[in-house]
Amino acid sequence: MKGCFITATDTEVGKTLASCALSLLVPDALVIKPVQTGCIREGERLAAPDVDMVVRCGGRAEALHCYAPPCSPHLALELAGEALTVAGLAAEVRARQAGEPASPVLVEGAGGICVPINEHESMLDLMQALDLPVLLVVGNRLGCLNQARLSLEALRLRGLAVCGMVLNRACPEDVCDPGCGEAAVSADEARILSDNVQSLTRLGERLGIPLLADVPWLGRLQAADGSVNAAVKHRLCAAFAPVAERLAQVWREQDREQDVVAEDLAFDRDHLWHPYTSATKPLPVYAVQRTHANRICLHDGRELIDGMSSWWCAVHGYGRESLVQALQTQAGRMSHVMFGGLTHRPAVALARELLPLVPGGLNRLFYADSGSVAVEVALKMAVQYQISLGRTKRRHFLTPMGGYHGDTQGAMSVCDPVNGMHTLFSGLLTRHYFTERPACRFDAPYDPACLEDARQKIASLRDEIAAVILEPVVQGAGGMWFYHPQYVQDMLTLCHEHDILLIADEIATGFGRTGKLFACEWAGITPDIMCLGKALTGGMMTGAVTLATDRVAEGIGNATPECGGGLLMHGPTFMANPLFCATALASVRELVASPWQERVQRIEALLNEGLAPCRNMPGVADVRVLGAIGVVETVQPVPIASLQAFFVEQGVWIRPFGRLVYLMPPLVSPDADIATLCAVVCRAVREGLIES
């Protein structure tokens, strides 16, 4: 979308003057005021003064939502008993521009950059959603340098491109700013106004954000009778001519950006390996420009509803302010320090936050780099525990078929060896033991017989098995299978009967995805070891933890020198990275403070309703839903490339694999977006697109 977002350091500093001038200087430009307050009632119509001024000057402008009280949008909406969201406003702007794709849109904000639209969103969020270059209007008065710096910092932290600044004198020359003394236009004030120009110029040079215009007081553009002063309009257009030239330059660069994206895609195809695909015959990829909320924005302008939470980790959506701020604040203080012999507040604070939340008894915490590494640590913990007790032959694991635990070597060795993704490496991997996949569905009565195979194997192999590792209740990448919680409970009992440990891999299921904070809660158990990752950081960055009970920690810690000397032999370079710890702390706090249970229940109901039509369609083997996970299992493997292309054409991001088309949307996804995701999946099935 070609355009510009016009914002300001404060209210009444000249945004509308900028809109008036640019509406005349930019061919075919359309000024859009998403929310206009302070409107005047004229019969049945609420007249928007800012819009009317642009129109009287000869430009084109319209307001999307008008309110009479001259106040902040959020208050005007509250008084009117209405509600607006950033996603809704952004969609309205795009829809309006879609009718005139060749016309640049000049979106004029309300007040300053952080003016609230509702309880949770501000004009800054709308700027981010629209992703237009930003023009910052700065009122030339006492205090503007502070306001300009703060505004530019806030825009930079949101990743917004500021095309330039305009310094505007909004007061007549015979009016003195407060704080400059009683005399009109004192010498002090003259020096301040002059220094503002020089200081903003230097600031802009350092930041690469040019001061495009220093607009003096030009006189009142609009007289009391509503007429426009032609001389002032002429001077205004002359003052803003460099701004229009800069916008034209920015738009030319954006047009060239499409060529750069094409070059990037070609380079990607020739040199970059993507997950689970060929380097020489890769599946198609789509270039992403940015993300926000539950949206993935492609470089070609398309915006996709995210149905994957970026492989299940972005539970809060994208760009959550608390997480961004935590990461940026920590980066400014201490980005990394080794954890060997040192500690730091983010590591301690995160552990303090996590330990009361996880199943009771998991009191020891090891920081890992990723989910796979957390599994590696868990496996080593289990073996070291057994060796420390003199059980030196217990170096193997038992795990259900259908499981997936990661792509590193130890983690691969406990993934499904037949139907998993690592069969090629069977000769390389340590041979472990596998039991039948738990056949007892989550939504069906429990049959104790489903544990019989595991019972027999543990009885015969107890002297070789250090631990059982499983994904409690939900097997993720191994098949998106939901099984009965009683199986987990009985497995723990069986393990403890033989002094075998139980490792719960909650990397995919943790942090509310199944309807419980942790899937182990469905079974009411505390595993001996538990792995967490993915949603731990809210999708901001990699990081994971391995938790253990005191029993495990003390077993390892009390070992003799011959049995390891009590040292856990693992230590990643980036263990307890402060950026990861600070971000994870913010993510966990954000989740706990949110109504996540209600959100998951709502998503579960919507998935059940939305995917239900697939149950009786040809080519479908099963439809199942648990928490914020919806699965359509097909009879035959799906054609990933063509099905992916169809989903993108429909405006959604869904990444199928094998015989599974599944949804794991961010927990903050609006109801309408969940309904859209389900409808698109149903359409794909109904039209036979799931068949190769």
C-alpha positions as CSV (number, residue, x, y, z in Angstrom):
1,M,0.0,0.0,0.0
2,K,1.5,3.3,-1.1
3,G,1.1,6.1,1.4
4,C,2.3,7.8,4.6
5,F,1.2,8.0,8.2
6,I,1.2,11.6,9.5
7,T,1.6,11.8,13.2
8,A,2.9,14.4,15.7
9,T,4.7,14.9,19.0
10,D,1.5,16.3,20.5
11,T,-1.9,17.6,19.6
12,E,-2.4,21.0,17.9
13,V,1.1,21.1,16.3
14,G,0.2,20.9,12.6
15,K,-0.7,17.4,11.4
16,T,-3.8,18.7,9.5
17,L,-1.7,21.5,7.9
18,A,0.6,18.7,6.7
19,S,-2.4,16.8,5.3
20,C,-3.7,19.9,3.6
21,A,-0.4,20.6,1.9
22,L,0.4,17.1,0.9
23,S,-3.1,16.4,-0.4
24,L,-2.4,19.2,-2.9
25,L,1.2,18.3,-3.7
26,V,0.8,14.6,-4.1
27,P,-1.2,13.6,-7.2
28,D,-4.4,11.7,-6.5
29,A,-3.7,11.6,-2.7
30,L,-6.5,10.7,-0.4
31,V,-6.3,11.8,3.3
32,I,-7.9,9.3,5.7
33,K,-8.6,10.2,9.2
34,P,-9.4,6.8,10.9
35,V,-10.8,8.5,14.0
36,Q,-11.9,12.1,14.3
37,T,-13.0,13.6,17.6
38,G,-14.2,17.1,18.2
39,C,-16.7,16.9,15.4
40,I,-19.5,19.4,14.9
41,R,-23.1,18.3,14.5
42,E,-24.7,19.7,11.4
43,G,-28.2,18.2,11.3
44,E,-27.9,14.4,10.9
45,R,-24.2,14.8,10.0
46,L,-21.1,15.0,12.3
47,A,-18.8,17.3,10.4
48,A,-15.1,16.4,10.9
49,P,-13.2,19.7,11.0
50,D,-9.8,18.3,10.0
51,V,-11.3,16.6,7.0
52,D,-13.4,19.6,6.0
53,M,-10.2,21.8,6.1
54,V,-8.4,19.5,3.6
55,V,-11.5,19.5,1.3
56,R,-11.8,23.3,1.5
57,C,-8.2,23.6,0.4
58,G,-8.9,21.5,-2.6
59,G,-7.7,18.1,-1.5
60,R,-9.6,14.8,-1.0
61,A,-10.2,13.6,2.5
62,E,-12.6,11.5,4.6
63,A,-13.1,10.4,8.2
64,L,-13.9,6.8,9.0
65,H,-15.3,7.3,12.5
66,C,-16.5,10.7,13.8
67,Y,-17.3,11.6,17.4
68,A,-18.5,14.9,19.0
69,P,-16.5,15.1,22.2
70,P,-13.1,16.9,21.7
71,C,-11.1,14.2,23.5
72,S,-8.9,11.2,23.1
73,P,-10.4,8.5,20.8
74,H,-10.7,5.9,23.6
75,L,-12.7,8.3,25.7
76,A,-14.9,9.4,22.8
77,L,-15.6,5.7,22.0
78,E,-16.4,5.0,25.7
79,L,-18.9,7.9,25.8
80,A,-20.5,6.7,22.6
81,G,-20.7,3.1,23.9
82,E,-18.7,1.9,20.9
83,A,-15.4,0.0,20.4
84,L,-12.8,0.0,17.7
85,T,-9.7,-2.2,17.3
86,V,-6.5,-1.6,15.4
87,A,-7.1,-4.6,13.2
88,G,-10.5,-3.3,12.2
89,L,-9.3,0.2,11.5
90,A,-6.4,-1.1,9.5
91,A,-8.7,-3.3,7.5
92,E,-11.0,-0.3,6.8
93,V,-8.0,1.8,5.5
94,R,-6.8,-1.0,3.3
95,A,-10.3,-1.6,1.9
96,R,-10.7,2.1,1.1
97,Q,-7.3,2.2,-0.6
98,A,-8.1,-1.0,-2.5
99,G,-10.8,0.9,-4.4
100,E,-8.2,3.3,-5.7
101,P,-4.9,1.3,-5.7
102,A,-3.0,3.9,-7.6
103,S,-3.9,6.7,-5.1
104,P,-1.5,7.2,-2.2
105,V,-3.2,7.3,1.2
106,L,-2.2,9.9,3.7
107,V,-3.4,8.5,7.1
108,E,-3.6,11.3,9.7
109,G,-3.5,10.1,13.3
110,A,-5.1,11.7,16.3
111,G,-3.0,13.6,18.8
112,G,0.4,12.2,19.5
113,I,1.8,8.8,18.6
114,C,0.6,7.0,21.8
115,V,-2.9,8.3,21.9
116,P,-5.1,5.4,23.0
117,I,-7.7,3.9,20.7
118,N,-8.9,1.4,23.3
119,E,-7.7,0.0,26.6
120,H,-4.9,-2.0,25.0
121,E,-4.1,-0.3,21.7
122,S,-2.9,3.1,20.6
123,M,-2.1,5.1,17.4
124,L,1.3,3.5,17.5
125,D,-0.2,0.1,17.1
126,L,-2.2,1.4,14.1
127,M,1.0,2.7,12.5
128,Q,2.6,-0.7,13.0
129,A,-0.4,-2.5,11.5
130,L,-0.5,-0.3,8.4
131,D,3.3,-0.3,8.0
132,L,3.4,3.0,6.2
133,P,6.4,5.3,6.3
134,V,5.9,7.8,9.1
135,L,6.1,11.6,8.8
136,L,6.6,13.2,12.3
137,V,5.3,16.7,12.8
138,V,7.1,18.5,15.6
139,G,5.7,21.7,17.1
140,N,8.4,24.3,17.3
141,R,8.1,25.4,20.9
142,L,9.7,25.0,24.2
143,G,10.2,21.3,25.1
144,C,9.9,20.0,21.5
145,L,13.3,18.4,21.5
146,N,12.4,16.1,24.3
147,Q,9.1,15.2,22.7
148,A,10.8,14.6,19.3
149,R,13.4,12.3,20.8
150,L,10.9,10.3,22.7
151,S,8.6,10.0,19.7
152,L,11.4,8.9,17.4
153,E,12.6,6.4,20.0
154,A,9.1,4.9,20.3
155,L,8.8,4.7,16.5
156,R,12.2,3.1,16.2
157,L,11.5,0.5,18.9
158,R,8.4,-0.6,16.9
159,G,10.5,-1.0,13.8
160,L,8.7,1.8,11.9
161,A,10.4,3.6,9.1
162,V,10.3,7.4,9.7
163,C,10.7,9.2,6.3
164,G,11.3,12.5,7.9
165,M,10.4,15.3,10.3
166,V,8.6,18.6,9.9
167,L,9.2,21.4,12.4
168,N,6.1,23.6,12.5
169,R,5.6,26.9,14.3
170,A,1.9,26.6,15.3
171,C,1.7,29.9,17.2
172,P,1.7,33.4,15.8
173,E,4.9,35.4,16.2
174,D,3.3,37.6,18.8
175,V,2.3,34.7,21.0
176,C,4.9,33.4,23.5
177,D,5.1,29.8,24.6
178,P,4.5,29.2,28.3
179,G,7.7,29.2,30.4
180,C,9.5,31.8,28.2
181,G,8.7,34.8,30.3
182,E,6.0,37.5,30.0
183,A,7.4,39.4,27.1
184,A,6.1,38.5,23.7
185,V,8.7,36.9,21.5
186,S,11.5,37.4,24.0
187,A,15.1,37.0,22.9
188,D,15.2,33.8,24.9
189,E,12.4,32.4,22.9
190,A,13.9,33.4,19.6
191,R,17.1,31.6,20.6
192,I,15.1,28.5,21.6
193,L,13.2,28.4,18.3
194,S,16.4,28.8,16.3
195,D,18.1,26.1,18.4
196,N,15.2,23.7,17.9
197,V,15.9,23.8,14.1
198,Q,19.6,23.3,14.5
199,S,19.3,20.5,17.2
200,L,16.6,18.6,15.2
201,T,18.8,18.9,12.1
202,R,21.8,17.4,13.9
203,L,19.5,14.7,15.5
204,G,18.1,13.8,12.2
205,E,21.6,13.5,10.6
206,R,22.6,11.1,13.4
207,L,19.5,8.9,13.0
208,G,19.2,9.1,9.3
209,I,15.8,10.9,9.6
210,P,16.0,14.2,7.8
211,L,14.4,17.4,9.0
212,L,12.5,18.1,5.7
213,A,10.9,21.4,6.5
214,D,11.1,24.3,9.1
215,V,7.7,25.9,8.7
216,P,7.3,29.3,10.3
217,W,4.0,30.8,11.3
218,L,2.4,31.4,8.0
219,G,-0.9,32.9,9.2
220,R,-4.3,31.2,9.7
221,L,-5.2,29.0,6.8
222,Q,-8.9,29.0,7.6
223,A,-10.9,32.1,8.4
224,A,-13.8,32.1,10.9
225,D,-16.3,31.9,8.0
226,G,-14.6,28.7,6.8
227,S,-12.9,30.2,3.8
228,V,-9.3,29.4,2.9
229,N,-6.6,32.1,2.8
230,A,-5.1,31.6,-0.7
231,A,-1.8,33.3,0.2
232,V,-1.3,31.1,3.3
233,K,-2.2,28.0,1.2
234,H,0.4,29.0,-1.4
235,R,3.1,29.5,1.3
236,L,2.1,26.2,3.0
237,C,2.5,24.2,-0.2
238,A,5.9,25.8,-0.9
239,A,7.0,24.9,2.6
240,F,5.9,21.3,2.2
241,A,7.3,20.8,-1.3
242,P,10.5,19.1,0.1
243,V,8.2,16.7,2.1
244,A,6.3,15.7,-1.1
245,E,9.6,15.2,-2.9
246,R,10.8,13.0,0.0
247,L,7.6,10.9,-0.1
248,A,8.0,10.4,-3.9
249,Q,11.6,9.2,-3.3
250,V,10.4,6.8,-0.6
251,W,7.7,5.4,-2.8
252,R,10.2,4.9,-5.7
253,E,12.4,3.0,-3.3
254,Q,9.5,0.9,-2.3
255,D,8.8,0.1,-5.9
256,R,12.4,-1.0,-6.3
257,E,12.1,-3.1,-3.1
258,Q,9.9,-5.6,-5.0
259,D,12.9,-6.3,-7.3
260,V,15.1,-6.7,-4.3
261,V,12.6,-9.2,-2.8
262,A,12.7,-11.2,-6.0
263,E,16.5,-11.3,-5.8
264,D,16.3,-12.4,-2.2
265,L,13.9,-15.2,-3.1
266,A,16.3,-16.3,-5.9
267,F,19.2,-16.3,-3.5
268,D,17.2,-18.1,-0.9
269,R,16.3,-20.8,-3.4
270,D,19.9,-21.3,-4.5
271,H,21.6,-21.2,-1.1
272,L,19.4,-21.5,1.9
273,W,18.1,-24.8,3.4
274,H,14.7,-24.7,4.9
275,P,13.4,-27.2,7.5
276,Y,12.3,-30.6,6.2
277,T,12.8,-29.8,2.5
278,S,15.2,-30.2,-0.3
279,A,18.1,-27.9,-1.0
280,T,18.0,-28.6,-4.7
281,K,14.3,-28.9,-5.2
282,P,12.9,-26.8,-2.4
283,L,9.3,-26.1,-1.6
284,P,8.1,-22.6,-2.4
285,V,8.7,-19.9,0.3
286,Y,7.0,-16.6,0.9
287,A,8.9,-13.4,1.8
288,V,7.7,-11.9,5.0
289,Q,8.1,-8.2,5.6
290,R,6.9,-7.9,9.2
291,T,4.5,-9.4,11.7
292,H,2.0,-7.9,14.2
293,A,-0.7,-9.2,16.5
294,N,-1.8,-12.5,14.8
295,R,-0.8,-11.4,11.3
296,I,2.0,-12.3,9.0
297,C,2.6,-9.5,6.4
298,L,4.2,-10.6,3.1
299,H,6.4,-8.3,1.0
300,D,3.9,-8.3,-1.8
301,G,1.3,-6.6,0.5
302,R,-0.8,-9.6,1.4
303,E,-1.6,-10.1,5.1
304,L,-2.1,-13.6,6.4
305,I,-4.0,-14.7,9.5
306,D,-1.6,-16.9,11.4
307,G,-2.9,-20.3,12.2
308,M,0.4,-21.9,13.4
309,S,1.7,-19.5,16.1
310,S,5.0,-19.9,14.2
311,W,5.3,-23.6,15.1
312,W,3.3,-23.2,18.3
313,C,5.4,-20.6,20.1
314,A,3.8,-17.2,19.5
315,V,1.0,-17.6,22.0
316,H,0.8,-13.8,22.5
317,G,0.9,-13.1,18.8
318,Y,3.7,-10.9,17.4
319,G,5.1,-7.6,18.7
320,R,3.6,-7.9,22.1
321,E,4.8,-4.6,23.7
322,S,5.8,-6.1,27.1
323,L,8.0,-8.7,25.5
324,V,9.6,-6.3,23.1
325,Q,10.4,-3.9,25.9
326,A,11.8,-6.6,28.1
327,L,14.1,-7.7,25.3
328,Q,15.2,-4.2,24.4
329,T,15.7,-3.1,28.0
330,Q,17.8,-6.2,28.7
331,A,19.9,-5.7,25.5
332,G,20.8,-2.3,26.7
333,R,21.9,-3.5,30.1
334,M,23.5,-6.9,29.4
335,S,23.0,-9.1,26.4
336,H,25.0,-12.0,27.5
337,V,27.4,-13.3,30.2
338,M,28.6,-16.8,30.8
339,F,26.7,-18.8,33.4
340,G,29.7,-20.7,34.6
341,G,30.6,-19.2,37.9
342,L,28.3,-16.2,37.4
343,T,24.6,-15.5,37.8
344,H,22.3,-12.6,37.1
345,R,18.9,-11.3,38.1
346,P,17.0,-12.4,34.9
347,A,17.9,-16.0,35.4
348,V,16.9,-15.9,39.1
349,A,13.7,-14.0,38.4
350,L,12.6,-16.4,35.7
351,A,13.1,-19.4,37.9
352,R,11.2,-17.7,40.7
353,E,8.3,-17.1,38.3
354,L,8.3,-20.6,36.8
355,L,8.7,-22.9,39.8
356,P,5.4,-22.0,41.5
357,L,3.6,-22.6,38.2
358,V,4.9,-26.0,37.2
359,P,3.7,-29.3,38.9
360,G,4.7,-29.3,42.5
361,G,8.0,-30.9,43.3
362,L,9.9,-29.7,40.2
363,N,12.3,-27.6,42.2
364,R,15.5,-27.7,40.1
365,L,15.9,-25.9,36.8
366,F,18.5,-26.1,34.1
367,Y,18.5,-23.5,31.3
368,A,19.0,-24.8,27.7
369,D,19.4,-23.3,24.3
370,S,16.3,-24.8,22.6
371,G,13.7,-27.5,23.0
372,S,15.9,-30.2,21.5
373,V,18.7,-29.3,23.8
374,A,16.3,-29.4,26.8
375,V,15.5,-33.0,25.8
376,E,19.2,-33.8,25.5
377,V,19.7,-32.5,29.1
378,A,16.8,-34.5,30.4
379,L,18.2,-37.7,28.9
380,K,21.6,-37.1,30.4
381,M,20.0,-36.3,33.7
382,A,18.1,-39.6,33.7
383,V,21.2,-41.6,32.8
384,Q,23.4,-39.8,35.3
385,Y,20.8,-40.3,38.0
386,Q,20.8,-44.1,37.4
387,I,24.5,-44.3,37.2
388,S,24.9,-42.3,40.5
389,L,22.9,-45.0,42.2
390,G,25.1,-47.7,40.8
391,R,22.8,-48.8,38.0
392,T,25.4,-48.5,35.3
393,K,23.4,-50.6,32.7
394,R,20.4,-48.3,32.8
395,R,21.4,-46.2,29.7
396,H,18.4,-46.7,27.5
397,F,14.9,-45.2,27.2
398,L,11.4,-46.4,26.6
399,T,9.0,-44.2,24.7
400,P,5.7,-44.5,22.9
401,M,5.5,-44.8,19.1
402,G,4.3,-41.6,17.5
403,G,6.4,-39.4,19.6
404,Y,8.6,-36.5,18.5
405,H,11.2,-34.9,20.8
406,G,13.5,-32.8,18.5
407,D,16.2,-33.0,15.8
408,T,19.5,-33.3,17.8
409,Q,21.0,-36.7,18.0
410,G,19.8,-37.8,21.4
411,A,16.4,-36.3,20.8
412,M,16.1,-38.1,17.5
413,S,16.9,-41.4,19.1
414,V,13.6,-41.3,21.1
415,C,11.5,-40.2,18.2
416,D,9.2,-42.6,16.4
417,P,11.7,-44.8,14.4
418,V,9.2,-45.9,11.8
419,N,6.8,-43.1,11.0
420,G,8.9,-40.3,12.3
421,M,11.2,-37.9,10.4
422,H,14.5,-39.5,11.3
423,T,14.4,-43.1,9.9
424,L,17.5,-42.4,7.7
425,F,19.6,-42.1,10.8
426,S,18.6,-45.3,12.5
427,G,22.1,-46.8,12.1
428,L,23.7,-43.7,13.6
429,L,21.4,-43.4,16.6
430,T,21.5,-45.2,19.9
431,R,18.9,-48.0,19.9
432,H,16.2,-47.4,22.5
433,Y,12.9,-49.2,23.2
434,F,9.5,-48.3,21.9
435,T,6.1,-49.2,23.1
436,E,2.8,-49.1,21.3
437,R,1.3,-45.6,20.8
438,P,-1.4,-45.0,23.4
439,A,-4.5,-45.9,21.6
440,C,-6.9,-44.5,24.2
441,R,-8.4,-41.3,22.8
442,F,-8.7,-38.3,25.0
443,D,-12.4,-38.1,24.3
444,A,-13.2,-41.8,24.9
445,P,-13.4,-44.0,28.0
446,Y,-10.0,-45.2,29.2
447,D,-8.9,-48.7,28.5
448,P,-6.2,-49.9,30.9
449,A,-5.1,-52.5,28.3
450,C,-3.5,-49.7,26.3
451,L,-0.6,-49.7,28.8
452,E,-0.1,-53.5,28.7
453,D,2.7,-53.4,26.1
454,A,4.6,-50.8,28.1
455,R,4.0,-52.8,31.3
456,Q,5.5,-56.0,29.7
457,K,8.5,-54.1,28.3
458,I,9.3,-52.4,31.5
459,A,9.1,-55.6,33.4
460,S,11.6,-57.3,31.1
461,L,13.9,-54.4,30.5
462,R,13.9,-52.6,33.8
463,D,17.6,-53.1,34.3
464,E,18.3,-51.3,31.0
465,I,15.8,-48.5,31.1
466,A,16.8,-45.2,32.8
467,A,13.5,-43.4,32.0
468,V,10.4,-43.3,30.0
469,I,10.0,-40.1,27.9
470,L,6.7,-39.0,26.5
471,E,4.7,-36.0,25.4
472,P,1.8,-35.9,27.9
473,V,-1.7,-36.1,26.4
474,V,-0.7,-34.6,23.1
475,Q,1.8,-36.1,20.7
476,G,2.7,-33.1,18.5
477,A,4.8,-33.4,15.4
478,G,4.6,-37.2,15.5
479,G,0.9,-37.1,14.6
480,M,-1.0,-34.5,16.6
481,W,-2.6,-37.4,18.6
482,F,-4.6,-36.7,21.7
483,Y,-4.7,-39.5,24.2
484,H,-6.2,-40.2,27.6
485,P,-4.6,-38.5,30.7
486,Q,-5.0,-41.7,32.7
487,Y,-2.4,-43.3,30.5
488,V,0.1,-40.7,31.8
489,Q,-0.9,-41.2,35.4
490,D,-0.6,-45.0,35.1
491,M,2.7,-44.7,33.3
492,L,4.1,-42.7,36.2
493,T,3.0,-45.3,38.7
494,L,4.5,-48.1,36.6
495,C,7.8,-46.2,36.3
496,H,8.0,-45.6,40.0
497,E,7.3,-49.2,40.8
498,H,10.6,-50.0,39.0
499,D,12.5,-46.9,40.1
500,I,12.5,-45.7,36.5
501,L,12.2,-41.9,35.9
502,L,9.4,-40.3,33.8
503,I,10.4,-37.4,31.5
504,A,7.5,-35.2,30.3
505,D,8.3,-33.4,27.1
506,E,6.0,-30.3,27.4
507,I,7.8,-28.2,24.8
508,A,4.8,-28.1,22.6
509,T,2.0,-28.5,25.2
510,G,3.2,-26.2,27.9
511,F,1.8,-22.7,28.7
512,G,-1.9,-23.3,28.2
513,R,-2.2,-24.8,24.7
514,T,-4.2,-27.8,25.8
515,G,-6.5,-26.0,28.2
516,K,-4.3,-26.6,31.2
517,L,-1.2,-24.5,31.9
518,F,0.8,-27.8,31.5
519,A,-0.6,-31.0,30.0
520,C,0.6,-33.0,33.0
521,E,-2.2,-31.3,35.0
522,W,-4.7,-33.3,33.0
523,A,-3.3,-36.4,34.6
524,G,-2.6,-34.7,38.0
525,I,1.0,-35.8,38.1
526,T,4.4,-34.4,38.7
527,P,7.0,-36.0,36.4
528,D,10.6,-36.6,37.5
529,I,11.9,-34.4,34.7
530,M,10.0,-31.9,32.5
531,C,11.1,-30.0,29.4
532,L,9.7,-26.6,28.5
533,G,10.3,-24.4,25.4
534,K,8.5,-22.9,22.4
535,A,5.9,-20.7,24.1
536,L,8.2,-20.0,27.0
537,T,9.5,-17.0,25.3
538,G,6.3,-16.1,23.4
539,G,8.1,-16.8,20.1
540,M,10.5,-13.9,20.6
541,M,13.6,-16.0,20.6
542,T,15.0,-19.5,21.3
543,G,15.3,-20.8,24.8
544,A,14.1,-23.7,27.0
545,V,14.4,-25.2,30.4
546,T,14.7,-28.7,31.9
547,L,13.2,-29.1,35.3
548,A,13.8,-31.9,37.8
549,T,12.6,-33.0,41.2
550,D,14.9,-32.9,44.3
551,R,15.0,-36.7,44.1
552,V,16.8,-36.5,40.7
553,A,19.0,-33.5,41.6
554,E,20.1,-35.2,44.9
555,G,20.7,-38.5,43.2
556,I,23.1,-36.9,40.7
557,G,24.5,-34.5,43.3
558,N,25.5,-37.2,45.8
559,A,27.3,-39.4,43.3
560,T,30.8,-40.6,44.0
561,P,33.7,-39.5,41.8
562,E,33.5,-42.9,40.0
563,C,29.9,-42.0,39.1
564,G,30.4,-38.5,37.9
565,G,31.2,-36.8,41.2
566,G,27.8,-35.1,41.4
567,L,28.4,-32.8,38.4
568,L,25.7,-32.6,35.7
569,M,27.9,-32.8,32.6
570,H,26.3,-30.3,30.3
571,G,26.9,-26.5,29.8
572,P,25.8,-24.7,26.7
573,T,27.7,-21.5,25.9
574,F,24.4,-19.5,25.9
575,M,22.9,-21.2,28.9
576,A,20.7,-18.7,30.9
577,N,21.3,-16.0,28.2
578,P,20.0,-12.8,29.9
579,L,18.0,-11.8,26.8
580,F,16.2,-15.1,26.8
581,C,15.6,-15.0,30.5
582,A,14.2,-11.5,30.5
583,T,12.0,-12.2,27.5
584,A,10.7,-15.5,28.9
585,L,10.0,-13.8,32.2
586,A,7.9,-11.1,30.4
587,S,6.1,-13.8,28.4
588,V,5.2,-16.0,31.4
589,R,4.0,-13.0,33.3
590,E,1.9,-11.8,30.3
591,L,0.3,-15.2,30.0
592,V,-0.5,-15.7,33.7
593,A,-2.0,-12.2,34.0
594,S,-4.2,-12.8,30.9
595,P,-7.5,-14.6,30.8
596,W,-5.7,-17.5,29.0
597,Q,-8.1,-20.2,30.2
598,E,-11.1,-18.3,28.8
599,R,-9.3,-17.7,25.5
600,V,-8.4,-21.3,25.1
601,Q,-11.9,-22.4,25.9
602,R,-13.3,-20.0,23.4
603,I,-10.8,-21.1,20.7
604,E,-11.7,-24.7,21.5
605,A,-15.4,-24.1,21.0
606,L,-14.7,-22.2,17.7
607,L,-12.5,-25.0,16.4
608,N,-15.0,-27.6,17.3
609,E,-17.8,-25.7,15.5
610,G,-15.6,-24.6,12.5
611,L,-14.0,-27.9,11.7
612,A,-17.1,-30.1,12.3
613,P,-18.2,-30.0,8.7
614,C,-15.0,-31.8,7.7
615,R,-16.0,-34.9,9.7
616,N,-18.3,-36.3,6.9
617,M,-16.2,-35.1,3.9
618,P,-14.4,-37.5,1.6
619,G,-10.7,-37.9,2.2
620,V,-10.9,-37.2,6.0
621,A,-9.9,-39.9,8.5
622,D,-10.5,-37.9,11.7
623,V,-11.2,-34.5,13.1
624,R,-10.1,-33.8,16.7
625,V,-9.9,-30.7,18.9
626,L,-8.2,-30.2,22.3
627,G,-7.8,-26.8,23.8
628,A,-6.4,-24.4,21.2
629,I,-5.4,-27.2,18.8
630,G,-7.6,-28.3,15.9
631,V,-6.7,-31.2,13.6
632,V,-8.1,-32.6,10.4
633,E,-6.4,-35.9,9.6
634,T,-6.6,-37.0,6.0
635,V,-6.6,-40.5,4.5
636,Q,-3.7,-39.7,2.2
637,P,-0.7,-37.4,2.6
638,V,-1.6,-33.9,1.5
639,P,0.1,-32.0,-1.4
640,I,2.0,-29.5,0.7
641,A,3.1,-27.0,-2.0
642,S,-0.2,-26.6,-3.7
643,L,-2.2,-26.7,-0.5
644,Q,0.1,-24.1,1.0
645,A,-0.4,-21.8,-2.0
646,F,-4.2,-22.2,-1.7
647,F,-4.1,-21.2,1.9
648,V,-2.0,-18.1,1.1
649,E,-4.4,-17.1,-1.6
650,Q,-7.2,-17.3,1.0
651,G,-5.3,-15.0,3.3
652,V,-4.3,-17.5,6.0
653,W,-1.0,-19.2,7.1
654,I,-1.5,-22.9,7.7
655,R,1.4,-25.3,7.4
656,P,0.2,-28.9,6.8
657,F,2.5,-31.9,7.0
658,G,2.0,-35.6,6.3
659,R,-1.6,-36.4,6.6
660,L,-2.4,-33.5,8.9
661,V,-4.0,-30.1,8.4
662,Y,-4.0,-28.6,11.8
663,L,-4.5,-25.2,13.5
664,M,-2.6,-23.8,16.5
665,P,-3.5,-20.1,16.4
666,P,-2.1,-17.5,18.8
667,L,-4.3,-17.4,21.9
668,V,-5.0,-13.7,21.3
669,S,-6.7,-14.4,17.9
670,P,-10.1,-12.8,17.4
671,D,-13.1,-15.0,17.0
672,A,-13.6,-13.9,13.4
673,D,-10.0,-15.0,12.5
674,I,-10.5,-18.5,14.0
675,A,-13.7,-18.8,12.0
676,T,-11.9,-17.8,8.8
677,L,-9.1,-20.3,9.5
678,C,-11.7,-23.1,9.9
679,A,-13.7,-22.1,6.9
680,V,-10.6,-22.1,4.7
681,V,-9.6,-25.6,5.9
682,C,-13.2,-26.8,5.2
683,R,-13.1,-25.3,1.8
684,A,-9.8,-27.0,1.0
685,V,-11.3,-30.4,2.0
686,R,-14.6,-29.8,0.3
687,E,-12.9,-28.9,-3.0
688,G,-10.6,-31.9,-2.9
689,L,-7.4,-29.9,-2.5
690,I,-6.1,-32.2,0.2
691,E,-5.6,-35.0,-2.3
692,S,-2.4,-35.4,-4.3
